Amino acid sequence: MQELRRTKVACFDESTLVTLQDLIDAFHYYKNENNDKGNGVDGVSHVIQATTYNWKDEILQSQKPLVVEFYSPTCPHCRRLTPIFERLSNEYADRLKFVMVDTSVESDLASGYGIMGVPTLKFICSGRPVGAGA
């Protein structure tokens, strides 16, 4: 646990913590906005679909902090969250990396991070989850 705290401090500096708070506020705003604008202004999603094949390159070796959505395509809550997640990926692409993991396909990745239900969001830095429930 002590090592995880050091990782958190090293990876999430003050500006990143402010970004994360902005991100959380934006999730609430877009959730309450109740629209289907999809993935942002430019129509291009900056979300990476993670698999066991690209996990090392995209996640474990990432230079940016990550926001990972563990989801299932059959989950109605996930389908509602995903357009918001994609929209935010456009707004915060310069500061955070956005990744999605389909738990119905990548169950080993999900269980490795202790995912018990979907949707679940995890913040990851230097390959390790940070924050509550990490």
C-alpha positions as CSV (number, residue, x, y, z in Angstrom):
1,M,0.0,0.0,0.0
2,Q,2.8,2.4,0.8
3,E,4.3,1.8,-2.7
4,L,0.9,2.6,-4.2
5,R,0.8,5.9,-2.3
6,R,4.2,6.9,-3.6
7,T,3.1,6.0,-7.2
8,K,0.0,8.2,-6.7
9,V,2.1,11.2,-5.6
10,A,4.7,10.8,-8.3
11,C,2.1,10.3,-11.1
12,F,-0.7,12.6,-10.0
13,D,0.7,16.1,-9.4
14,E,-1.5,19.0,-8.4
15,S,-2.4,19.9,-12.0
16,T,-3.5,16.3,-12.7
17,L,-5.6,16.2,-9.5
18,V,-7.3,19.4,-10.7
19,T,-7.9,17.7,-14.1
20,L,-9.4,14.7,-12.4
21,Q,-11.7,16.8,-10.4
22,D,-12.7,18.7,-13.6
23,L,-13.2,15.3,-15.2
24,I,-15.5,14.1,-12.5
25,D,-17.5,17.3,-12.6
26,A,-17.8,17.0,-16.4
27,F,-19.1,13.4,-16.0
28,H,-21.8,14.7,-13.7
29,Y,-22.6,17.6,-16.1
30,Y,-22.9,15.5,-19.2
31,K,-24.8,12.7,-17.4
32,N,-27.4,15.3,-16.3
33,E,-27.4,17.1,-19.7
34,N,-29.3,14.0,-21.0
35,N,-28.3,14.2,-24.6
36,D,-26.8,12.0,-27.3
37,K,-24.1,14.2,-28.7
38,G,-21.8,11.2,-28.8
39,N,-18.0,11.6,-29.0
40,G,-17.4,15.3,-28.9
41,V,-17.0,18.2,-31.2
42,D,-14.6,16.7,-33.8
43,G,-16.5,13.4,-34.0
44,V,-13.3,11.4,-33.4
45,S,-12.9,9.3,-30.3
46,H,-9.6,9.4,-28.5
47,V,-10.5,6.2,-26.6
48,I,-8.2,3.2,-27.0
49,Q,-9.8,-0.3,-26.9
50,A,-7.5,-2.3,-24.7
51,T,-6.9,-6.0,-25.0
52,T,-4.4,-8.5,-23.5
53,Y,-2.4,-8.0,-26.7
54,N,-1.9,-4.2,-26.4
55,W,-2.2,-3.9,-22.6
56,K,1.6,-3.7,-22.0
57,D,2.2,-1.0,-24.7
58,E,-0.9,1.1,-24.1
59,I,-1.4,0.9,-20.3
60,L,1.7,-0.4,-18.5
61,Q,4.1,1.8,-20.5
62,S,1.9,4.9,-20.8
63,Q,3.5,8.2,-20.1
64,K,0.1,9.8,-19.2
65,P,-2.2,8.9,-16.4
66,L,-5.1,6.8,-17.6
67,V,-8.8,6.6,-17.1
68,V,-10.0,3.1,-17.8
69,E,-13.6,2.1,-18.3
70,F,-14.3,-1.6,-17.7
71,Y,-17.6,-2.3,-19.6
72,S,-19.8,-4.9,-21.2
73,P,-21.6,-4.2,-24.5
74,T,-24.8,-5.7,-23.0
75,C,-24.8,-3.5,-20.0
76,P,-27.4,-0.6,-20.3
77,H,-25.5,1.6,-17.9
78,C,-22.3,1.1,-19.8
79,R,-24.1,2.1,-23.1
80,R,-25.2,5.3,-21.4
81,L,-21.7,6.0,-20.0
82,T,-19.7,5.3,-23.1
83,P,-20.7,8.4,-25.2
84,I,-19.9,10.6,-22.2
85,F,-16.5,8.8,-21.8
86,E,-15.8,9.3,-25.5
87,R,-16.7,13.0,-25.4
88,L,-14.5,13.6,-22.4
89,S,-11.6,11.7,-24.1
90,N,-11.6,14.5,-26.7
91,E,-11.7,17.3,-24.1
92,Y,-8.9,15.8,-21.9
93,A,-6.8,14.0,-24.6
94,D,-3.8,16.3,-24.0
95,R,-3.7,15.4,-20.2
96,L,-5.1,11.9,-19.8
97,K,-5.3,8.7,-21.8
98,F,-8.8,7.1,-22.1
99,V,-9.0,3.3,-22.4
100,M,-11.9,0.9,-22.5
101,V,-11.8,-2.8,-21.6
102,D,-14.6,-5.1,-22.7
103,T,-15.0,-7.4,-19.7
104,S,-17.0,-10.0,-21.7
105,V,-13.9,-10.5,-23.9
106,E,-11.0,-9.6,-21.5
107,S,-12.2,-11.2,-18.3
108,D,-8.6,-11.9,-17.2
109,L,-7.8,-8.2,-17.3
110,A,-10.9,-7.3,-15.4
111,S,-10.3,-9.9,-12.7
112,G,-6.7,-8.8,-12.4
113,Y,-7.9,-5.3,-11.5
114,G,-10.6,-6.6,-9.1
115,I,-13.5,-5.6,-11.3
116,M,-16.7,-7.0,-9.8
117,G,-19.3,-5.2,-11.9
118,V,-19.7,-2.8,-14.8
119,P,-19.3,-0.1,-15.6
120,T,-16.3,0.5,-13.4
121,L,-13.8,3.4,-13.9
122,K,-10.2,3.1,-12.7
123,F,-7.5,5.7,-12.6
124,I,-4.2,4.1,-13.5
125,C,-0.7,5.5,-13.3
126,S,2.5,3.7,-14.1
127,G,0.5,0.5,-14.6
128,R,-1.1,0.6,-11.1
129,P,-4.6,1.6,-10.1
130,V,-4.7,4.6,-7.8
131,G,-7.4,6.0,-5.5
132,A,-10.3,4.4,-3.6
133,G,-10.7,0.7,-4.3
134,A,-7.2,0.5,-6.0
